[in-house]
């Protein structure tokens, strides 16, 4: 598990268009999205990503 600030989470998982920052905070408060608040900063608990599907395919094609 990785702890990502909301901006980093949105950039990684919704690079083009996604939920707003207030929506993410509501989801964290309601338990719809795993995460925590440390001090004044919200963190989203994001899964560890070993390799993306594209990287797996590129590795397969290269072998």
NUTORTOR-470971 format. One line per 4 residues: for each residue x, y, z of N, C-alpha, C, O, CB. Coordinates in steps of 0.1 Angstrom, whole numbers. Glycine has a CB too. Example, Ala and Ser with C-alpha at 12.3 -4.5 7.8 and 13.67 -1.06 7.14 Angstrom:
2
132/-57/78/123/-45/78/132/-33/78/142/-33/85/113/-45/90 | 128/-22/71/137/-11/71/129/0/79/134/11/80/141/-6/57
This chain:
63
8/-12/0/0/0/0/9/13/0/19/13/7/-10/0/12 | 5/22/-8/12/35/-8/2/46/-3/-10/45/-5/16/38/-23 | 8/56/3/0/67/8/3/78/-2/14/83/-3/4/71/23 | -8/82/-9/-7/93/-19/-15/105/-14/-26/103/-9/-11/88/-33
-9/117/-15/-17/129/-13/-28/129/-24/-27/123/-34/-9/142/-13 | -39/136/-21/-50/136/-30/-46/141/-44/-50/135/-54/-61/146/-25 | -38/151/-46/-34/156/-59/-26/145/-66/-28/143/-78/-25/168/-58 | -17/138/-59/-9/127/-66/-18/116/-70/-17/110/-80/1/122/-56
-28/112/-61/-38/102/-64/-46/105/-77/-47/97/-86/-48/100/-53 | -51/118/-78/-58/122/-89/-50/122/-102/-54/118/-113/-64/136/-87 | -37/126/-101/-28/126/-113/-25/112/-118/-24/110/-130/-15/134/-109 | -24/103/-108/-20/89/-112/-32/81/-117/-31/74/-127/-14/82/-100
-43/82/-111/-55/74/-114/-65/80/-123/-73/74/-129/-61/69/-102 | -65/94/-124/-74/101/-132/-67/112/-139/-69/124/-137/-86/107/-124 | -57/109/-148/-49/119/-154/-56/129/-163/-52/141/-164/-38/112/-163 | -67/125/-169/-74/135/-178/-86/142/-171/-87/154/-171/-79/127/-190
-95/134/-165/-106/139/-159/-111/130/-148/-112/118/-151/-118/142/-169 | -114/135/-137/-119/126/-126/-127/134/-116/-131/145/-118/-107/119/-120 | -128/127/-104/-136/134/-94/-128/146/-88/-116/147/-90/-139/124/-82 | -135/155/-83/-129/167/-77/-123/164/-63/-126/154/-57/-139/179/-76
-114/173/-59/-108/172/-46/-118/170/-35/-117/162/-26/-98/183/-43 | -129/179/-34/-139/178/-24/-146/164/-24/-150/159/-14/-149/189/-25 | -148/159/-36/-154/146/-38/-146/135/-32/-151/126/-25/-157/143/-53 | -133/135/-34/-123/126/-29/-124/126/-13/-124/116/-7/-109/128/-34
-124/139/-8/-124/140/7/-137/134/12/-137/128/23/-123/155/11 | -149/137/6/-161/131/10/-160/115/10/-165/109/19/-173/135/1 | -154/110/-1/-153/95/-2/-144/90/9/-147/79/15/-147/92/-16 | -134/97/13/-125/93/24/-132/94/37/-131/84/45/-112/102/25
-140/104/39/-148/106/52/-159/95/53/-161/90/64/-154/119/52 | -165/91/42/-175/81/42/-170/67/42/-178/57/43/-185/83/30 | -157/65/40/-152/51/40/-153/45/26/-150/33/25/-158/43/50 | -157/53/16/-158/47/2/-145/46/-4/-143/38/-14/-167/56/-6
-135/52/1/-121/52/-4/-112/50/8/-113/58/17/-118/65/-13 | -103/41/7/-94/39/19/-84/50/20/-78/55/10/-87/25/18 | -82/55/32/-72/66/34/-73/71/48/-80/65/56/-75/77/24 | -65/81/50/-65/87/64/-61/102/63/-55/106/53/-55/79/73
-63/109/74/-59/122/75/-49/123/86/-51/119/97/-71/132/79 | -37/129/82/-26/130/92/-24/145/93/-19/152/84/-13/123/87 | -27/151/104/-27/165/106/-38/172/97/-49/168/99/-13/171/102 | -33/180/88/-43/187/79/-43/180/65/-50/185/56/-40/201/78
-34/170/63/-32/164/50/-39/151/49/-38/142/58/-17/162/47 | -47/150/38/-54/137/35/-45/128/26/-38/133/17/-67/140/28 | -45/115/29/-38/106/21/-47/95/17/-56/90/24/-26/100/29 | -46/91/4/-54/80/-1/-45/67/-1/-33/68/-5/-59/83/-16
-50/56/4/-42/44/4/-44/37/-10/-55/32/-13/-47/34/16 | -34/38/-18/-34/32/-31/-27/19/-31/-17/17/-24/-28/42/-41 | -31/10/-40/-24/-3/-41/-10/-2/-46/-8/7/-55/-32/-13/-49 | -1/-10/-42/12/-11/-48/11/-16/-62/4/-26/-64/22/-20/-39
18/-10/-71/17/-15/-85/31/-21/-88/41/-13/-89/13/-3/-94 | 31/-34/-90/43/-40/-94/47/-37/-108/58/-31/-111/43/-56/-92 | 39/-40/-117/41/-37/-131/27/-35/-138/18/-42/-135/49/-48/-139 | 26/-25/-146/14/-22/-153/12/-33/-164/22/-40/-168/14/-8/-159
0/-34/-169/-2/-43/-180/6/-40/-192/11/-49/-199/-17/-43/-184 | 8/-28/-195/16/-24/-207/31/-28/-205/37/-33/-214/16/-8/-209 | 36/-26/-193/50/-31/-190/51/-46/-191/61/-51/-196/54/-26/-176 | 41/-53/-186/41/-68/-188/41/-72/-202/49/-81/-206/29/-74/-180
33/-66/-210/32/-69/-224/45/-66/-231/50/-73/-240/20/-62/-231 | 51/-54/-229/64/-50/-235/75/-60/-231/83/-63/-239/68/-36/-231 | 75/-64/-219/85/-74/-214/83/-87/-221/93/-94/-225/84/-76/-199 | 70/-91/-223/67/-104/-230/72/-103/-245/78/-113/-250/52/-107/-229
69/-92/-251/72/-91/-265/87/-90/-267/92/-94/-278/65/-78/-271 | 94/-84/-258/109/-83/-259/116/-96/-257/127/-98/-262/114/-73/-249 | 109/-106/-250/116/-119/-248/114/-129/-259/119/-140/-259/111/-125/-235
